[in-house]
Amino acid sequence: MKKINNHLLVQNSLAQDYLIAGVFEEIDDEFKDLLKTAKLTPKPLLVCSGGTSSRCTAPGHWTLDLRKNYQRIDFDQSNKTVEIEGGITMTSLLKELSKYGRTFPIGMSGLPGLGYILTGGISPLSRSYGLAVDQILEIKGVWGTGECFKISKPTSKSNFEDHLLWRGLCGAAPFLGIVTNLTLRTQPLTTIKVLQTTIKKDQLTEAIQQAQDWPDSISLQWIWGDFIKLYVVFANGFSDQNNTLEKLEKDFSRNKLLQVSEVLGQQDLPAFTLENSNKKDQSKLHNEVVGLLGPSWDKNCSQLIDSLESLISIRPNKNCFIASQQLGGASSQISRSSTSFVHRQAIWKPWINASWQAGNQKDREKSLAWLIKAWRTLEPHCPGVHLAQMHQHLPWHLQETQKAYEEWLPGLQSLKSRYDPQGILPRL
Ligand SMILES: Cc1cc2nc3c(=O)[nH]c(=O)nc-3n(C[C@H](O)[C@H](O)[C@H](O)COP(=O)(O)OP(=O)(O)OC[C@H]3O[C@@H](n4cnc5c(N)ncnc54)[C@H](O)[C@@H]3O)c2cc1C
C-alpha cells in the first residue's frame, strides 16, 4: 500500500522539510514485487525507523516508513532475549525491557530507531557491553531483490556465505536490505551514575588523558559549543570505579554546575546537550553530522584541543558543535572481520555537527565548509568514519564510505551487487 505525501513528519527537521514522492507503510506482496521488478522510480528507496537522520527521506524519493506497522516487541523470559520490529525506538525498547529488569546499550538519545543498531550503535555502556550491533542474534528482512531473509548469528560451523552476510548486515544493512526484525541479547538493568559539569579547555585535555586509563565500566563524553560540557557515565555493578569518581569530584569541585546523579537505567539519564546555550535563537535549524573514529590521543592531545578551540571560535552558526564518545573495552574485543564495524581499536568517536537556519543557503554552505575544516583537523587523530549518518547527497559520500569500511568495502560492494543489484537501496 502506498499513499502520496509531500512531507513526512519525522524527528529530523531537514528530512521533514523535503518534498518527497510518497510513503510506503507496509512490506506486502505488492511492495516486494516493486523491488523484484525494480519498477520503483526514482531510486533509491529510503527507509525510516526512528527518523532522526537527514537520510530517512530525500527530495522526490519514496520512503518506507516502518514506524506505524512495525511496533512489536517480544521479550523471551527463558533466554532473556528480545525481538523487535523495525519501527521501534530505543526509548520504547528500554521501557519494555525495564518491565523485566533488563536493558540494552542505547546511545546518547532514545529517539533513534533501528538505524542506531544497524549502523554499529555506540553507547556510553559500550566499553562494558560492546556495540549495539554486537548484541544482535538474529536478523529478518527483505533484500533489495525483494526476497525475504532470516539469518542467525553464525557459529564456527556456519558456512562462509553465512559469515559474509552476517558481516554485511551488522553495520551496513541499509545498503543491502530492509530489516524488519532483530533479536537482541539484553543486559541486567542496574543503576548508573553520571557526573556532569562544565569545564575549561585545559580540564578537557586532562580528562581525555585520564579517561584513557579508566576501567571499562566508565566512559567519557563531552560536547563543545558555547561552553564545554563533560559527561562521565559509570555503569554500575562494577566495583572498580570509586577512586575515579572521587578524583573527578575533587578535580571539578570548583566547577560550575557539578552534578552527580544515580539513575536506574539509561532511560533516566539526563540529556546530553548544551541546553539553554542559545535560548534566544528559536529559529528552525537544519543540520548534518559526520562521526569519526580513532585511537587514543596521547601525543599532541593538547595541540588538538587548541585546534578545536579555534574551530569552535569560528563556527558560522551558534548551534554548530563538536562532541565525542569513548570506546574501547568490550567493543574492542570483537574481531575486525566479524562485522562491518571495522574500527574495533578506536577509542574516540568525535562527531561534528553543522547547523544552519532552515532555508538559508549561504548559512548552509558556510556550516558545511566549517564541518569539512573540522574533519580535516581531526582526521590525523581520527582517520576512520562511523557511518551512523549517510550522505549520498553530499560530495564526501564516497570518501566517508571508504573510511568507514576500508579493506572490507570491496566485499560489501560484492554483496550489494548480489543482494541489491538494481540499486533499490542507498548507494555505497
Ligand atoms: C540525538 C541523537 C543522538 C545520537 N546518539 C548516538 C550515539 O550515542 N551513538 C550512536 O552510535 N549513534 C548516535 N546517533 C546516531 C544515530 O544512531 C544514527 O543516525 C541512526 O542511523 C539513526 O537511527 P534512526 O532509526 O533514527 O534512522 P533513520 O533516520 O530512520 O534512518 C537512518 C538510515 O538508516 C536506514 N535504515 C533505518 N532503518 C532501517 C531498517 N530497518 N532497515 C534498513 N535500513 C534502515 C535508512 O535508510 C536511513 O538511511 C544519535 C543521533 C541522534 C539524532
The ligand as a Gaussian input file, in Angstrom:
#p B3LYP/6-31G(d) Opt

LIG

0 1
 C       20.050000      12.870000      19.368000
 C       20.893000      11.777000      18.724000
 C       21.813000      11.089000      19.473000
 C       22.582000      10.073000      18.897000
 N       23.472000       9.382000      19.669000
 C       24.156000       8.346000      19.127000
 C       25.017000       7.539000      19.931000
 O       25.175000       7.771000      21.127000
 N       25.664000       6.516000      19.342000
 C       25.500000       6.221000      18.010000
 O       26.090000       5.247000      17.546000
 N       24.699000       6.967000      17.220000
 C       24.038000       8.013000      17.751000
 N       23.217000       8.773000      16.960000
 C       23.191000       8.499000      15.515000
 C       22.037000       7.548000      15.170000
 O       22.154000       6.351000      15.882000
 C       22.067000       7.252000      13.663000
 O       21.974000       8.428000      12.912000
 C       20.966000       6.284000      13.251000
 O       21.177000       5.861000      11.933000
 C       19.602000       6.911000      13.396000
 O       18.665000       5.879000      13.516000
 P       17.158000       6.073000      13.042000
 O       16.441000       4.799000      13.273000
 O       16.579000       7.307000      13.635000
 O       17.411000       6.227000      11.496000
 P       16.546000       6.869000      10.331000
 O       16.824000       8.324000      10.227000
 O       15.138000       6.436000      10.420000
 O       17.302000       6.127000       9.151000
 C       18.692000       6.242000       9.034000
 C       19.222000       5.451000       7.902000
 O       19.206000       4.072000       8.195000
 C       18.425000       3.363000       7.253000
 N       17.529000       2.476000       7.992000
 C       16.798000       2.783000       9.074000
 N       16.096000       1.709000       9.484000
 C       16.383000       0.725000       8.631000
 C       15.934000      -0.618000       8.519000
 N       15.057000      -1.134000       9.381000
 N       16.436000      -1.378000       7.515000
 C       17.325000      -0.850000       6.632000
 N       17.759000       0.421000       6.692000
 C       17.294000       1.195000       7.678000
 C       17.655000       4.405000       6.447000
 O       17.660000       4.115000       5.048000
 C       18.394000       5.672000       6.666000
 O       19.230000       5.981000       5.634000
 C       22.434000       9.780000      17.510000
 C       21.511000      10.501000      16.757000
 C       20.744000      11.483000      17.348000
 C       19.738000      12.234000      16.492000

